Amino acid sequence: MNTPVLALNDISKNFGLTQALSHMSITLFPGKVHAIIGENGAGKSTMIKIMTGIHQPSSGRLEVDGQPVVISGPQMARDRGIAAIYQEPMVFPDLDVAENIFITTNGQGPVINRGAMRKAASTLIRRIGMSLDPDRIASGLTLAEQQAVEIARALSRDVRVLIMDEPTASLSAHEAARLRKIATNLAAEGVAVVYISHRMEEILEIADTVTVIRDGQHVSTRPVAEVTPDGMIAEMVGRDFESIFEKTPSKARAETILEVSDLAREDVFSGVNFNLKYGEVLCMAGLVGARRTDIALSLFGIAPATGGRITYKDKPVTIRSARQAMDLGIAYVSEDRRKFGLAMPMAVRTNITLATLARFMSRWGIIDQAREARVSRAFQKRLNIRTPGIETPVGMLSGGNQQKVMLAKWLNMKPDLLIFDEPTRGVDVGAKAEVHDLIREFVADGGAVLVISSDLPEVLALGDRILVMREGKQMGIIDHADATQETVMAMATGQTLEREVA
């Protein structure tokens, strides 16, 4: 246990003129959970790709069991027992669970013993404390179940180093707790677990050691008993960050931009009543299954409401499509930026202008790329989007910078009402502060914002009022002055009587 299973010694990595890692060193021991934290763009992804053989270091050396090695590709990493699972699992949707688990295992001849494979898959699934049918097709699995399949796949290759990259970012609290338990159980079996997360409470719960990196460089490595949330944040961002969740009251105007009365969608939600004023942030809180996103989809016309009334700028409206919502001046920043928010293979420039492409086209249908570039560079500067250039594919950016590109796309539309669904999910504390500042700037200029968030500190920091949902029902609206984490959670779990709408 005293010999490192994997060590990075003085590793540097350059991509052209961009230095992603500079003299990075980290040592992983069997039977330990080693947390790595840093802002988006700090170099965590590059480090993972060097450990798993996707990238080769520009300088420095890797050691396995104390011996220098060259990990020339993912197959060599797997052969040495190094595996990674990600926030978005990589499973083959048309294969069953057992086939996905053993997809990277070399077969012994042309004939597959499916009975033996199913039995082995069941053993691996039980080992990580899950109950999953090995014959089940992967396309129907939840995110948590897909991650379990990936962990079982790693175990099938006698994993010695398991890298977990933001594994709980999209999971419910129960699923996240179960995944953390799997991580600690694997460490107890002697696996070296690398745990990457922006959630400080998770790190303090399961890590033995914490490494902080910033701008591609090692900042500190300490036993978890010696770290604090404030200390980690300060090292991550290089500055004091105590004020990140301080509430700055918005200056709401008297005029109402949006009023919703008895809004409903059959068998999804009902009885939703609220108003939203210019210059105001209304936050929508609730637990998983509260149906908050469904309300946003109805307001944006993707899944139209089947009952109730919407009054927008003093006029009754029926919103039946996203185009209609956009024409009204409503923008929707989706929580799933990869699936619904951005075109990942396309450039930053084309993503920023995607929602307003008609404005950049001539009467002959030719796109004015020079004008696109001017607008995109202006947003890159305004929103501090860290990218090698506006022609860089947005899929190559960090999560926080992808989020800012998606926001730029909708701000370019010049909306009056911005619906922001989970604005900072999966981004680091620095990017979170920048997004908060952008929201405050938007309302300070007279816009109105509806924020849906599962992050209670974020809800308390941003919301002038907080609307709480539970299982498709509105439980009430709380003024900021009366809101605490306890009052919001009590209402979200049905522990209080329904309040009158504020």
C-alpha positions in Angstrom: 0.0 0.0 0.0 3.0 2.3 0.4 4.1 2.0 -3.2 2.2 4.3 -5.6 0.2 2.5 -8.2 0.4 5.4 -10.6 2.5 8.6 -10.5 2.8 11.7 -12.7 6.2 13.3 -12.3 6.8 16.8 -13.6 4.3 16.4 -16.5 3.8 19.2 -19.0 1.5 19.2 -22.0 1.4 21.7 -24.8 -1.2 22.0 -27.6 0.5 24.4 -30.0 1.0 27.6 -28.1 -1.4 26.6 -25.4 0.2 25.1 -22.3 -2.5 22.8 -20.7 -0.2 21.4 -17.9 3.0 22.7 -16.5 5.3 20.6 -14.3 2.4 18.6 -12.8 3.1 15.9 -10.3 0.5 13.7 -8.5 0.9 10.3 -6.8 -1.9 7.8 -6.4 -1.9 5.1 -3.8 -3.9 1.8 -3.8 -6.8 1.8 -1.3 -7.2 5.6 -1.3 -9.7 8.1 -2.7 -7.7 11.0 -4.2 -9.8 14.0 -5.0 -8.6 16.5 -7.7 -10.3 19.9 -7.8 -9.8 23.0 -10.0 -11.8 25.4 -12.1 -13.0 24.4 -15.6 -9.9 24.8 -17.8 -7.5 24.1 -14.9 -6.1 21.1 -16.7 -8.1 18.2 -15.1 -9.3 16.8 -18.4 -5.8 16.9 -19.9 -4.4 15.1 -16.8 -7.1 12.4 -17.2 -6.3 11.9 -20.9 -2.6 11.5 -20.1 -3.4 8.9 -17.4 -5.6 7.0 -19.8 -3.2 7.2 -22.8 -5.4 9.5 -25.0 -2.7 12.2 -24.9 1.0 11.9 -24.5 2.9 14.3 -22.3 5.2 16.9 -23.8 7.7 16.3 -21.0 8.0 14.5 -17.7 7.3 10.8 -17.0 4.7 8.4 -15.8 5.3 5.5 -13.4 3.3 2.4 -12.6 4.3 0.5 -9.5 7.4 2.7 -9.3 8.6 1.9 -12.8 8.7 4.4 -15.7 6.2 3.6 -18.4 4.9 5.0 -21.6 1.1 4.7 -21.9 0.8 5.0 -25.7 -2.9 4.5 -25.9 -6.2 3.7 -24.2 -5.7 0.0 -24.7 -2.4 0.0 -22.9 -4.0 2.0 -20.1 -6.7 -0.6 -19.8 -4.1 -3.4 -19.8 -2.4 -1.7 -16.9 -5.7 -1.5 -15.0 -6.4 2.3 -15.5 -9.9 3.2 -16.4 -12.1 6.3 -16.3 -15.8 7.0 -16.1 -17.3 10.3 -17.0 -20.3 12.6 -16.2 -21.8 11.4 -19.5 -21.3 7.6 -19.6 -20.1 6.0 -22.8 -22.3 2.9 -23.4 -23.5 1.3 -26.6 -27.3 1.9 -26.5 -28.2 -1.1 -28.7 -26.2 -3.6 -26.7 -27.4 -5.2 -23.5 -25.8 -4.7 -20.1 -23.6 -7.8 -20.3 -22.3 -6.9 -23.8 -21.4 -3.4 -22.7 -19.5 -4.7 -19.6 -17.3 -7.0 -21.7 -17.1 -4.9 -24.9 -13.4 -4.2 -24.3 -12.5 -7.7 -23.1 -10.5 -9.8 -25.5 -12.5 -12.9 -26.4 -11.1 -16.4 -26.5 -12.0 -17.4 -30.0 -14.9 -16.6 -32.3 -17.7 -18.1 -30.1 -19.1 -16.1 -27.2 -20.4 -18.1 -24.2 -23.4 -15.9 -23.5 -24.4 -17.8 -20.5 -21.0 -17.4 -18.8 -20.9 -13.7 -19.9 -24.3 -13.0 -18.2 -23.2 -14.9 -15.1 -20.0 -12.9 -14.9 -21.9 -9.6 -15.5 -24.3 -10.4 -12.7 -21.4 -11.1 -10.3 -19.7 -7.7 -11.2 -23.0 -5.8 -10.8 -23.6 -7.4 -7.4 -20.1 -6.5 -6.4 -20.8 -2.8 -6.7 -24.2 -3.2 -4.9 -26.5 -2.7 -7.9 -29.4 -4.7 -9.1 -29.4 -4.8 -12.9 -30.6 -7.3 -15.4 -27.6 -8.3 -17.6 -30.0 -8.8 -20.6 -31.4 -5.3 -20.3 -30.8 -3.1 -23.4 -28.6 -0.1 -22.4 -30.8 2.5 -24.2 -33.3 2.2 -21.4 -30.8 2.7 -18.5 -30.7 5.8 -16.3 -27.5 7.8 -16.0 -26.7 6.1 -12.7 -27.2 2.7 -14.2 -25.0 3.5 -17.2 -22.2 4.6 -14.8 -22.6 1.4 -12.9 -22.2 -0.5 -16.2 -19.0 1.5 -16.8 -17.7 0.7 -13.3 -18.5 -3.0 -13.9 -16.6 -2.8 -17.2 -13.6 -1.5 -15.4 -13.8 -4.2 -12.8 -13.9 -6.8 -15.6 -10.4 -5.6 -16.5 -9.0 -5.9 -13.0 -9.0 -2.1 -12.5 -6.3 -0.7 -10.3 -6.9 3.0 -10.9 -10.5 4.2 -11.4 -10.9 7.8 -12.4 -14.3 9.3 -11.7 -14.8 12.6 -13.5 -17.8 14.6 -12.2 -19.7 11.3 -11.7 -22.6 12.8 -9.7 -23.2 16.1 -11.6 -26.4 14.8 -13.2 -27.6 12.4 -10.6 -30.3 12.7 -7.9 -29.2 12.9 -4.3 -30.0 9.2 -3.7 -28.1 8.1 -6.8 -25.1 10.3 -6.0 -24.9 8.8 -2.4 -25.0 5.3 -3.9 -22.2 6.1 -6.3 -20.0 7.6 -3.6 -20.6 4.4 -1.6 -19.4 2.4 -4.6 -16.2 4.6 -4.8 -15.4 4.1 -1.1 -16.1 0.3 -1.3 -13.7 0.0 -4.3 -11.0 1.9 -2.4 -11.5 -0.5 0.5 -10.8 -3.4 -1.9 -7.5 -1.7 -2.8 -8.4 0.3 -5.9 -6.9 3.8 -6.2 -9.9 6.0 -6.9 -9.4 9.5 -8.5 -12.5 11.5 -7.7 -13.0 14.8 -9.6 -15.9 16.9 -8.4 -17.0 20.6 -7.9 -19.1 19.5 -4.9 -17.1 20.3 -1.8 -19.3 18.3 0.5 -18.7 15.2 -1.6 -14.9 15.7 -1.4 -15.0 16.2 2.3 -17.1 13.0 2.7 -15.2 10.5 0.7 -11.6 11.7 -0.1 -8.5 10.7 1.8 -6.3 13.2 0.0 -7.2 16.4 -1.9 -5.1 18.0 -4.7 -5.9 21.5 -6.0 -4.7 22.5 -9.4 -5.0 25.9 -11.1 -4.1 27.1 -14.6 -2.4 23.7 -15.4 -0.2 23.8 -12.3 -0.1 21.9 -9.0 -1.2 24.2 -6.1 -1.4 21.8 -3.1 -1.9 18.2 -2.0 -3.2 17.7 1.6 -4.9 15.0 3.7 -8.7 15.8 3.7 -8.6 16.5 7.4 -6.4 19.6 6.7 -8.7 21.2 4.1 -11.8 23.4 4.3 -14.3 24.5 1.6 -13.1 28.1 1.9 -9.5 27.1 1.6 -10.1 24.9 -1.4 -12.1 27.7 -3.2 -9.4 30.2 -2.5 -6.7 27.9 -3.9 -8.8 27.0 -6.9 -9.5 30.6 -8.0 -6.4 32.3 -6.6 -8.4 34.9 -4.6 -10.8 35.2 -1.7 -14.3 34.0 -2.7 -16.4 34.4 0.4 -18.9 36.7 -1.4 -19.8 34.3 -4.2 -23.2 33.5 -2.7 -24.0 36.9 -1.2 -27.3 38.2 -2.4 -27.4 41.6 -4.0 -31.1 42.6 -4.2 -32.4 43.3 -7.7 -34.2 46.6 -8.4 -37.4 45.2 -9.7 -39.7 47.7 -11.5 -43.4 47.9 -10.9 -44.3 46.6 -14.4 -45.0 42.9 -14.7 -43.6 41.1 -17.8 -45.1 37.7 -17.2 -48.1 36.4 -15.3 -49.1 32.8 -15.1 -52.5 31.7 -13.8 -53.5 28.1 -13.1 -51.0 26.9 -15.6 -51.2 23.1 -16.2 -50.1 20.3 -18.5 -52.1 17.2 -18.3 -50.6 14.5 -16.0 -47.4 16.6 -15.5 -48.1 19.8 -13.4 -51.1 21.9 -12.4 -52.1 25.0 -10.4 -49.0 27.1 -11.2 -49.5 30.8 -10.4 -46.8 33.5 -10.3 -45.8 36.8 -11.8 -42.4 38.1 -12.8 -41.4 41.8 -13.0 -38.8 43.5 -15.1 -35.5 43.7 -13.2 -36.4 40.7 -11.1 -35.0 37.2 -10.6 -37.5 34.5 -9.7 -36.0 31.2 -8.7 -37.8 27.9 -9.0 -36.7 25.3 -6.4 -37.7 21.7 -5.7 -36.4 18.2 -5.6 -36.0 15.7 -8.5 -39.5 15.1 -10.0 -40.8 18.5 -9.0 -41.6 19.2 -12.7 -39.8 22.6 -12.8 -38.2 22.0 -16.2 -41.6 21.0 -17.6 -43.0 24.4 -16.6 -40.1 26.0 -18.5 -40.7 23.9 -21.5 -44.3 25.0 -21.6 -43.4 28.7 -21.2 -41.0 28.3 -24.1 -43.5 26.4 -26.3 -41.6 23.1 -26.6 -44.2 21.2 -24.6 -47.2 23.6 -24.6 -49.5 23.9 -21.6 -52.9 22.3 -21.8 -54.6 24.6 -19.2 -54.4 28.0 -17.5 -53.4 31.4 -18.8 -50.2 33.2 -19.8 -50.1 37.0 -19.9 -47.0 38.4 -21.4 -46.4 42.2 -21.5 -50.0 42.8 -20.5 -51.4 40.6 -23.4 -52.8 37.1 -23.2 -50.7 34.7 -25.2 -50.8 31.0 -26.2 -47.2 29.8 -26.8 -47.2 26.8 -29.1 -43.6 26.7 -30.4 -40.1 27.8 -29.5 -40.1 30.1 -32.5 -43.2 31.9 -31.2 -41.6 32.2 -27.7 -38.4 33.7 -29.3 -40.5 36.1 -31.4 -42.1 37.3 -28.1 -38.6 37.9 -26.6 -38.3 34.8 -24.5 -35.1 32.8 -24.4 -34.5 29.4 -22.8 -31.1 28.3 -21.6 -31.4 24.5 -21.3 -29.9 22.4 -18.5 -28.6 19.9 -21.1 -26.2 22.0 -23.1 -24.9 19.0 -25.1 -28.3 17.7 -26.2 -30.4 20.8 -26.5 -28.2 23.9 -26.0 -25.2 23.7 -28.3 -23.9 22.1 -31.5 -20.8 20.6 -30.1 -18.9 20.0 -33.4 -19.5 23.5 -34.6 -17.4 26.6 -33.9 -17.9 29.0 -31.1 -18.8 31.6 -33.7 -21.6 29.6 -35.3 -23.0 28.6 -32.0 -23.3 32.2 -30.8 -25.2 33.2 -33.9 -27.3 30.0 -34.2 -30.5 31.3 -32.7 -30.4 34.5 -34.7 -28.9 33.3 -38.0 -31.4 35.1 -40.1 -30.0 38.4 -39.0 -26.6 37.4 -40.6 -28.0 36.3 -44.0 -28.3 38.3 -47.1 -31.4 38.3 -49.3 -29.7 35.6 -51.3 -29.2 33.4 -48.3 -25.5 34.0 -47.9 -24.2 34.3 -44.3 -22.1 37.3 -43.5 -19.3 35.5 -41.6 -17.3 38.7 -41.0 -20.3 40.1 -39.1 -20.7 36.9 -37.3 -17.1 37.0 -36.2 -17.4 40.6 -34.9 -20.4 39.7 -32.8 -18.8 36.5 -31.5 -15.6 38.3 -30.5 -17.6 40.9 -28.7 -19.4 38.2 -26.7 -16.1 36.4 -26.1 -14.7 39.5 -24.5 -17.9 40.5 -22.6 -18.5 37.0 -21.1 -14.8 36.1 -20.7 -15.2 33.0 -22.8 -11.8 31.2 -22.6 -11.2 29.7 -26.0 -8.2 29.5 -28.4 -10.4 31.3 -30.9 -14.0 31.8 -32.2 -13.4 29.0 -34.8 -12.7 26.4 -32.1 -15.3 23.7 -31.9 -17.4 24.4 -28.8 -17.1 20.7 -27.7 -13.4 21.3 -27.0 -14.2 24.0 -24.4 -14.6 23.4 -20.6 -18.1 23.1 -19.2 -18.1 26.6 -17.8 -17.1 28.1 -21.1 -19.6 26.0 -23.0 -22.2 27.4 -20.6 -21.1 31.0 -21.4 -21.3 30.3 -25.2 -24.9 29.0 -24.7 -25.7 32.2 -22.8 -24.1 34.3 -25.5 -26.3 32.6 -28.1 -29.4 33.7 -26.3 -28.2 37.1 -25.2 -27.5 37.8 -28.9 -31.2 37.4 -29.4 -31.7 40.4 -27.1 -34.5 38.8 -25.1 -36.6 40.5 -22.4 -37.2 37.3 -20.4 -34.5 34.7 -19.9 -35.4 31.3 -18.6 -32.2 29.7 -17.1 -32.5 26.0 -16.3 -29.7 24.8 -13.9 -27.4 27.7 -14.9 -24.2 26.4 -13.2 -24.6 22.6 -13.1 -21.2 20.9 -13.7 -19.2 24.2 -13.6 -16.6 25.2 -11.2 -17.0 27.9 -8.5 -15.2 30.6 -10.6 -17.4 30.1 -13.6 -20.4 29.9 -11.3 -19.6 33.4 -10.0 -19.3 34.7 -13.5 -22.6 33.3 -14.6 -24.2 34.8 -11.5 -22.7 38.2 -12.4 -24.1 37.9 -15.9 -27.6 37.1 -14.6 -27.4 40.1 -12.3 -26.2 42.3 -15.1 -29.1 41.2 -17.3 -31.7 42.1 -14.7 -29.9 45.4 -13.8 -30.4 46.4 -17.5 -34.2 45.8 -17.1 -34.5 42.2 -18.2 -36.4 39.5 -16.2 -35.0 36.1 -15.3 -36.6 32.8 -14.2 -33.9 30.5 -12.8 -34.5 26.8 -12.2 -31.9 25.4 -9.9 -31.3 22.4 -7.6 -28.4 24.3 -5.9 -30.0 25.8 -2.7 -27.1 28.3 -2.0 -27.5 29.4 -5.6 -31.3 29.8 -5.2 -30.8 31.9 -2.1 -28.0 34.0 -3.7 -29.9 34.8 -6.9 -33.6 34.8 -6.1 -35.6 37.9 -5.2 -38.4 35.5 -4.7 -38.3 31.7 -4.6 -41.2 29.5 -6.0 -41.1 26.0 -4.6 -42.5 23.0 -6.5 -43.2 19.5 -5.3 -44.3 16.6 -7.6 -46.0 19.0 -10.1 -47.7 21.2 -7.5 -46.8 24.7 -6.4 -46.1 24.7 -2.7 -45.7 28.5 -2.4 -43.5 31.5 -3.0 -41.1 32.8 -0.5 -39.6 36.4 -0.4 -35.8 36.5 -0.2 -35.9 38.0 3.2 -37.8 35.0 4.6 -35.9 32.3 2.7 -33.4 29.9 4.3 -32.2 26.4 3.1 -34.4 25.0 5.9 -37.6 26.8 4.8 -37.1 25.9 1.2 -36.4 22.3 1.9 -39.3 22.0 4.3 -41.7 23.2 1.6 -40.0 21.1 -1.2 -40.6 18.0 0.9 -44.2 18.8 1.8 -43.5 19.5 5.5 -45.3 22.8 5.5 -48.8 24.0 4.5 -49.1 25.4 1.0 -48.6 29.2 1.1 -50.6 31.8 -0.7 -48.9 33.0 -3.8 -46.9 36.2 -3.2 
